[in-house]
Amino acid sequence: MYQAARLGFYELLRSGTTTCADHHYLYHKNTSPEVEAAVWQAAEEVGIRFVLCRGGTTTHGSHRGMEKSAVESESLDQYLSLLEGTRTRHHDPSPIPMKRLVVAPTSLVHGSEPDHLRVMADYARSHQLKMHSHLLEVSYDDEQALAKYGMSAIDYAESCDWLGSDVWFAHLVKTDTHAIQTLAETGTGIGHCPTSNCRLGSGIAPVIEMVEAGVPVSIGVDGSASAESASMLQELNLSWLLHRTQHGAEATHLDRVLQCGSQGGAKILGLDGVGEIAVGKAADIALYNVDNPRMVSVHSPLWAPLLCGEPAQVDYLFVNGKLRVEHGEVAGIDERQLVTDIHSALTELTKLVSQ
């Protein structure tokens, strides 16, 4: 877990990302606390601003990934107790924190009972924590919500107190007009993950309609289970291109995509001092090298990294005023050693799985 987290943070930093909100949901009844601690440690060592979205399930539920699993879920009391421990150790409520905590059950429809979700929501709001989960990545969410609770997934979320300006959901690919309007009216946001949605064949989230309705939008690279790259720059480039294929060249523009990937994400996470270069804000600055054959002929150097996407080089990246990337190299990480460490970890993991 430690090596995987280092690799993910490394890729994010190399693409110009200063803040990572990770939906970490590898929790069950007998999970070692080291699994979470390894991620906090890796984030602190590489110097990225880290928001842990603490996942997990409190019932075996209807999640397809759990149907044949012998893994036993946490109890609600265990979930809350461990969440409280993390909050007291790590959560910083200041406007410019380096560590934050989010209440984030893995799947709103499939992984926790309605009463459990209401208790989690009450806990989050009593401690001014943001809330996050998966929703409507596939039509199965609506199907199961209707079968189990007699309502759509978005109405189920509302019935469980899981809508509001302190909530955002990953994906939301299968949202209809009613769902979009409900999200807009409640100020509930989306973590738009176009690469993952393409990779899994889930579809294209109706983000243009969401923007027009007033839904808060942020951009996410998702994880290694459904995306081979953790480059935020590449994700922004795909976001710009993908929606133009559906709605025409005037549907979205680079300034809007950049806003979603910077201020939009900061706002959804409640990071009031982050997300833009301005007096009094965090000194989070990415300086891209545009003096190269790939970008030198682009008509607007200002937009060259977003127009071209990867490969790109960040010459300098500052996170909260501290230099974390210089000439494409992440401070404190030797790239070849990182690759060697990943190979070793994968070999060890393969041995464990085969036992």
C-alpha distance (Angstrom), angle and dihedral (degrees) to the residues before:
residue distance angle dihedral
M1 . . .
Y2 3.78 . .
Q3 3.81 93.2 .
A4 3.82 92.5 44.3
A5 3.80 90.6 51.8
R6 3.81 91.7 48.6
L7 3.79 90.4 51.5
G8 3.80 93.3 48.8
F9 3.79 93.4 47.6
Y10 3.80 90.2 45.9
E11 3.81 91.9 55.8
L12 3.79 92.1 46.1
L13 3.80 93.6 50.2
R14 3.81 91.7 46.2
S15 3.82 89.1 56.0
G16 3.81 93.9 51.2
T17 3.81 101.2 -94.6
T18 3.80 119.1 146.4
T19 3.82 100.1 176.2
C20 3.79 130.8 45.7
A21 3.79 124.9 -167.7
D22 3.80 104.7 -168.9
H23 3.80 122.7 -167.5
H24 3.79 95.1 -143.9
Y25 3.79 107.3 -175.2
L26 3.81 107.0 157.2
Y27 3.79 93.6 121.3
H28 3.80 130.9 126.6
K29 3.78 137.9 151.3
N30 3.81 94.8 -73.1
T31 3.80 100.8 32.6
S32 3.80 113.9 144.6
P33 3.82 112.8 -121.5
E34 3.81 86.1 -131.1
V35 3.82 89.9 75.4
E36 3.81 91.1 67.4
A37 3.80 95.0 33.2
A38 3.81 90.3 57.5
V39 3.80 91.3 60.0
W40 3.81 93.8 48.9
Q41 3.82 89.1 48.4
A42 3.80 93.6 50.0
A43 3.82 92.1 48.7
E44 3.77 92.8 50.2
E45 3.80 93.0 47.7
V46 3.81 95.7 51.0
G47 3.80 91.9 41.0
I48 3.79 101.3 -125.1
R49 3.80 121.0 146.8
F50 3.80 103.4 -109.6
V51 3.79 131.9 -156.9
L52 3.80 112.1 -175.0
C53 3.79 111.4 -151.8
R54 3.78 97.3 -159.3
G55 3.79 107.6 -142.9
G56 3.78 134.1 178.3
T57 3.78 139.4 124.1
T58 3.78 129.9 -100.9
T59 3.80 95.8 -165.2
H60 3.80 134.1 33.3
G61 3.79 87.0 -117.3
S62 3.79 129.2 162.6
H63 3.80 101.1 -60.2
R64 3.80 108.3 136.9
G65 3.78 90.9 -138.5
M66 3.82 89.7 59.9
E67 3.82 100.5 41.9
K68 3.81 95.3 97.1
S69 3.77 97.3 22.7
A70 3.78 123.7 118.5
V71 3.81 90.3 -156.3
E72 3.81 111.4 122.9
S73 3.78 116.5 -139.2
E74 3.77 124.5 -126.1
S75 3.77 118.0 -99.3
L76 3.79 116.4 -114.3
D77 3.81 90.4 -109.8
Q78 3.80 91.3 51.4
Y79 3.80 91.4 48.0
L80 3.81 92.5 51.3
S81 3.79 94.6 42.9
L82 3.80 93.4 52.9
L83 3.79 91.0 42.4
E84 3.79 89.9 54.6
G85 3.79 90.5 50.4
T86 3.78 90.8 53.7
R87 3.79 92.0 46.4
T88 3.78 94.2 53.4
R89 3.82 92.9 45.6
H90 3.78 101.7 42.6
H91 3.81 118.1 8.5
D92 3.81 115.1 109.2
P93 3.84 113.0 -171.1
S94 3.82 94.7 -169.4
P95 3.85 119.4 118.0
I96 3.83 91.9 -110.0
P97 3.80 106.2 36.9
M98 3.78 129.2 158.8
K99 3.82 92.9 -152.0
R100 3.79 131.5 40.0
L101 3.81 137.2 165.1
V102 3.81 128.6 -140.1
V103 3.82 128.0 -169.3
A104 3.79 102.8 -124.2
P105 3.83 121.3 164.5
T106 3.79 106.0 -164.5
S107 3.78 99.1 -117.0
L108 3.77 124.6 11.8
V109 3.81 95.8 -153.8
H110 3.79 101.9 33.2
G111 3.79 111.6 31.2
S112 3.82 110.4 48.4
E113 3.78 138.0 34.1
P114 3.83 118.2 -108.9
D115 3.80 92.3 -110.4
H116 3.79 90.0 50.7
L117 3.79 91.1 52.4
R118 3.81 91.1 51.3
V119 3.80 90.9 51.6
M120 3.82 90.2 49.4
A121 3.79 90.9 49.5
D122 3.79 90.8 50.0
Y123 3.81 90.8 49.6
A124 3.80 92.0 49.1
R125 3.78 94.8 49.2
S126 3.79 94.0 43.8
H127 3.83 87.6 58.9
Q128 3.83 97.1 36.1
L129 3.80 92.2 -114.4
K130 3.80 123.4 153.1
M131 3.82 120.5 -118.7
H132 3.80 129.9 -135.6
S133 3.81 141.2 169.7
H134 3.79 144.9 146.1
L135 3.79 116.7 -82.7
L136 3.81 136.2 169.6
E137 3.76 96.5 -8.9
V138 3.81 84.2 139.8
S139 3.80 135.1 13.4
Y140 3.81 89.2 -106.8
D141 3.81 88.6 83.1
D142 3.79 92.0 61.5
E143 3.80 91.7 42.3
Q144 3.79 93.2 53.0
A145 3.80 94.6 42.0
L146 3.80 89.1 53.4
A147 3.81 93.4 45.2
K148 3.82 95.8 46.0
Y149 3.80 103.3 31.1
G150 3.80 106.5 16.8
M151 3.80 95.1 -119.8
S152 3.78 142.2 82.9
A153 3.79 120.1 -84.5
I154 3.80 93.0 -107.7
D155 3.81 92.2 50.1
Y156 3.79 88.8 47.2
A157 3.80 89.3 54.0
E158 3.80 89.3 52.1
S159 3.82 92.0 48.8
C160 3.82 89.3 54.6
D161 3.85 94.2 50.0
W162 3.80 90.5 -108.9
L163 3.78 100.8 131.7
G164 3.80 128.1 83.7
S165 3.77 145.9 88.6
D166 3.82 88.9 -67.3
V167 3.83 92.4 58.7
W168 3.79 133.9 76.7
F169 3.79 131.6 172.8
A170 3.78 131.4 -148.9
H171 3.81 118.3 -119.8
L172 3.84 107.1 -10.6
V173 3.80 87.6 -173.8
K174 3.80 96.3 151.4
T175 3.80 99.0 50.6
D176 3.79 118.7 140.2
T177 3.80 129.1 -159.5
H178 3.81 92.7 -84.1
A179 3.80 92.1 51.0
I180 3.80 93.2 47.6
Q181 3.79 91.6 49.5
T182 3.80 91.1 48.5
L183 3.79 91.6 50.0
A184 3.80 91.0 49.4
E185 3.80 94.9 46.8
T186 3.81 92.2 50.6
G187 3.82 96.7 39.9
T188 3.81 91.6 -121.0
G189 3.81 113.3 160.1
I190 3.78 140.0 -144.6
G191 3.78 132.6 -131.7
H192 3.81 97.5 -148.7
C193 3.83 112.0 -152.4
P194 3.82 106.9 179.5
T195 3.81 97.6 168.9
S196 3.79 92.2 53.1
N197 3.79 92.0 45.8
C198 3.83 90.0 51.2
R199 3.81 92.5 44.0
L200 3.80 93.2 54.0
G201 3.79 94.8 37.2
S202 3.80 90.5 -122.1
G203 3.81 94.2 139.3
I204 3.78 136.0 -116.2
A205 3.79 119.2 -55.8
P206 3.83 111.4 -124.9
V207 3.79 91.9 -116.4
I208 3.80 95.2 151.1
E209 3.80 90.0 58.2
M210 3.80 89.3 45.5
V211 3.78 93.0 52.2
E212 3.80 90.9 49.2
A213 3.82 90.0 49.9
G214 3.82 92.5 49.0
V215 3.80 101.2 -106.9
P216 3.85 112.2 156.6
V217 3.82 108.9 -113.3
S218 3.79 131.3 -158.9
I219 3.80 131.2 169.1
G220 3.81 127.8 -123.3
V221 3.79 135.2 -175.4
D222 3.83 92.6 -151.5
G223 3.79 119.8 -149.6
S224 3.78 139.0 -62.8
A225 3.81 92.9 -89.3
S226 3.80 90.2 73.0
A227 3.82 108.1 13.2
E228 3.78 130.2 53.4
S229 3.80 92.8 -159.4
A230 3.78 132.5 55.4
S231 3.80 93.6 -166.2
M232 3.79 112.6 132.2
L233 3.80 89.0 -167.3
Q234 3.80 90.8 58.6
E235 3.82 90.4 46.9
L236 3.80 91.4 54.0
N237 3.79 90.6 48.2
L238 3.82 91.2 52.1
S239 3.80 91.6 46.0
W240 3.80 89.3 55.1
L241 3.79 93.8 48.3
L242 3.78 101.8 37.7
H243 3.79 99.0 59.0
R244 3.78 92.3 45.9
T245 3.80 88.0 61.5
Q246 3.79 89.2 58.3
H247 3.79 102.8 37.4
G248 3.79 107.8 20.5
A249 3.79 135.3 -97.8
E250 3.81 94.0 -64.7
A251 3.79 93.8 54.1
T252 3.78 95.8 92.8
H253 3.77 138.0 2.4
L254 3.77 135.8 -155.2
D255 3.79 95.0 -105.7
R256 3.80 90.4 56.7
V257 3.79 92.5 47.6
L258 3.79 90.8 49.1
Q259 3.80 90.0 49.8
C260 3.82 91.2 53.2
G261 3.79 90.8 48.8
S262 3.80 95.6 49.1
Q263 3.81 119.6 17.2
G264 3.80 92.2 21.6
G265 3.77 93.2 56.7
A266 3.79 93.7 43.2
K267 3.80 91.5 50.9
I268 3.80 93.9 49.6
L269 3.82 89.9 49.6
G270 3.80 91.5 48.4
L271 3.81 92.2 -119.3
D272 3.78 97.2 148.7
G273 3.79 94.4 175.4
V274 3.80 95.5 49.4
G275 3.79 138.1 67.3
E276 3.80 105.6 60.3
I277 3.78 140.7 50.7
A278 3.79 103.7 -109.0
V279 3.79 141.4 126.1
G280 3.79 110.4 -76.9
K281 3.79 94.4 18.0
A282 3.79 127.6 111.3
A283 3.80 113.7 -77.5
D284 3.80 93.2 -115.1
I285 3.80 106.0 150.5
A286 3.81 132.1 160.7
L287 3.81 117.8 -165.0
Y288 3.80 113.7 -166.2
N289 3.79 124.6 -158.4
V290 3.82 106.6 -123.0
D291 3.81 95.0 167.2
N292 3.80 95.5 98.3
P293 3.83 137.2 98.0
R294 3.79 93.6 -98.3
M295 3.79 95.7 55.9
V296 3.81 106.5 21.3
S297 3.82 94.2 91.9
V298 3.81 96.6 46.2
H299 3.81 108.5 122.2
S300 3.81 93.2 -131.7
P301 3.82 114.7 38.3
L302 3.80 89.1 -168.9
W303 3.80 90.6 66.8
A304 3.81 98.3 32.9
P305 3.84 97.5 108.3
L306 3.81 92.5 51.0
L307 3.79 93.8 42.4
C308 3.80 94.6 48.6
G309 3.79 101.9 32.3
E310 3.77 118.3 -171.1
P311 2.97 137.9 31.7
A312 3.77 92.2 56.3
Q313 3.78 135.3 139.1
V314 3.76 126.9 -134.7
D315 3.80 105.3 -149.4
Y316 3.80 93.6 -170.7
L317 3.77 133.3 8.7
F318 3.78 122.3 -176.4
V319 3.81 121.6 -167.8
N320 3.78 112.6 -166.9
G321 3.80 89.0 -20.5
K322 3.80 96.0 -50.9
L323 3.81 120.9 116.3
R324 3.81 107.8 -119.1
V325 3.82 102.1 160.9
E326 3.80 126.3 36.1
H327 3.82 122.2 179.9
G328 3.79 89.9 -17.4
E329 3.80 95.7 -51.2
V330 3.80 121.1 115.8
A331 3.79 112.4 -131.1
G332 3.78 112.7 -107.5
I333 3.81 96.3 10.0
D334 3.78 124.9 101.1
E335 3.81 105.4 -155.2
R336 3.80 96.4 -147.6
Q337 3.79 91.8 48.0
L338 3.81 89.7 49.1
V339 3.80 90.3 54.1
T340 3.80 90.5 48.2
D341 3.79 90.9 49.7
I342 3.81 91.0 50.6
H343 3.82 91.7 50.5
S344 3.81 90.1 50.8
A345 3.79 92.7 47.9
L346 3.81 92.2 49.2
T347 3.80 91.3 49.3
E348 3.79 90.9 51.3
L349 3.81 91.6 46.4
T350 3.81 91.0 51.2
K351 3.79 90.3 52.9
L352 3.80 91.6 50.4
V353 3.81 93.3 48.8
S354 3.80 92.4 49.4
Q355 3.83 93.4 52.4
